[in-house]
Amino acid sequence: MKRRVVITAMGCISPIGNTVDDTWKSIKDYKCGIAPITSFDSGEFKAKLAAEVKNLDMEKYFSARELKFNARFTQFARIVSKQAMEDSKINLSKIDCNRFGVIIASGIGGLLVIEDTCKTLINDGPSRVSPFFIPTALVNLAAGSVAIDVGAKGQCSSEVTACAAGSQAIGEAFHKIRDGYEDIMLAGGSEASITPLAISGFSSMRALYTGEDPARASIPFDKERSGFVMGEGAAVLLLEELEHAKKRNAKIYAEVVGYGTSCDAFHITAPISDGSGGALAIKRCLDDASVKITDVSYINAHGTSTPLNDGIETLAIKSVFGSHSYDLAVSSTKSNTGHLLGAAGAVEAVITVKAIQDSYIPATINYKVKDENCDLDIVANKGRNKEIKYAMSNSLGFGGHNVSLLFKKWEV
């Protein structure tokens, strides 16, 4: 018999808030976290806007030494995990830490560390490269550092599936608990890639918005969309086997009931044009949960604001949900946060869970021009109060990676 898995804590840092509550309040207040880049001089760059984390007091969480020897994405991951552990009220001395795991994703990892170290190598020679370079830059060091912080001795790994990575980490953790391998998992994603190299690289691909109006920058499903906006941040969910959570009288946010994943096997960056890859992930997710299509009332879409993604994701949803597609609310909160790459799915999972908990469907903000190819109910500009029993979150990544997660309102 498959075990039930519940969410008993969350942590979040995003461009619109440095906690779960602040991020959710900003969603309900229609706040957009996009602004001119401040982390470096973007004067010569095509893309001049990003969704940066703002006013985060790192010294509240780390010593000066820890700040120096942890990449920014690892710092984010450690902070949101500390938030989640505090939220959980869990007593680590009373659980089996051998059955406590960590899966934290990142699309790129310590990119700024790599950039800065390359400058050191070129300017000062190989002897000046720090011995901390490798363990600071590696993607898996976020998960490894979190495991050290919390004493988690079960599975510790990192999903690196581009923009699907954060959702994939949550899905894999869900299955590990459901199928009996672990009892508790910290799962999510972290990204800090607002760097000169990343911005120039994505710009060269023509993937980024290159205008200067924050209100028309990340506009999912809008006919005038022209590219995504780079964001940064992190989020984790503490997943727990239901009886384990009940035994310690844990607070329960929602239940995780479905996970589906697939690959387009088509192109290194472009999604397959008929949406069949994303559709397969959605169908597998629904099958995994043994849920009917009519049970789902809200989808937090991948919705990147790129010309290809939004139309193809719409096709994927239609191909699975059929006529019910037009009864679904399908919004993209990347209109608020920008695109956090490997952390996007994790932040959007937090938002989706809060939507279920508060019976509130987030809006797709800054929407103006209807696209006939994106004709679903995208909850344009104004959120709505509505009871949600089942909500889905979609994530699609370079390489053709597709992930869908299904969450259920907690019922005793």
Secondary structure, DSSP 8 states (H G I E B T S, - for coil): ----EEEEEEEEEBTTBSSHHHHHHHHHTT----EE--SS--TT-S--EEB---S--GGGT--HHHHHTS-HHHHHHHHHHHHHHHHHT--GGGS-GGGEEEEEE-SS-SHHHHHHHHHHHHHH-GGGS-TTHHHHH-TTHHHHHHHHHHT--S-EE----GGGHHHHHHHHHHHHHHTTS-SEEEEEEEE---SHHHHHHHHHTT-B--SS-GGGTS-TTBTT---B-BB-EEEEEEEEEHHHHHHTT----EEEEEEEEEE--S-SSS--TT-HHHHHHHHHHHHHHT--GGGEEEEE----S-HHHHHHHHHHHHHHHGGGGGGSEEE-THHHH-B-GGGHHHHHHHHHHHHHHHTEE--BTT--SB-TTS-SB--BS--EE---SEEEEEEEETTTEEEEEEEEE---
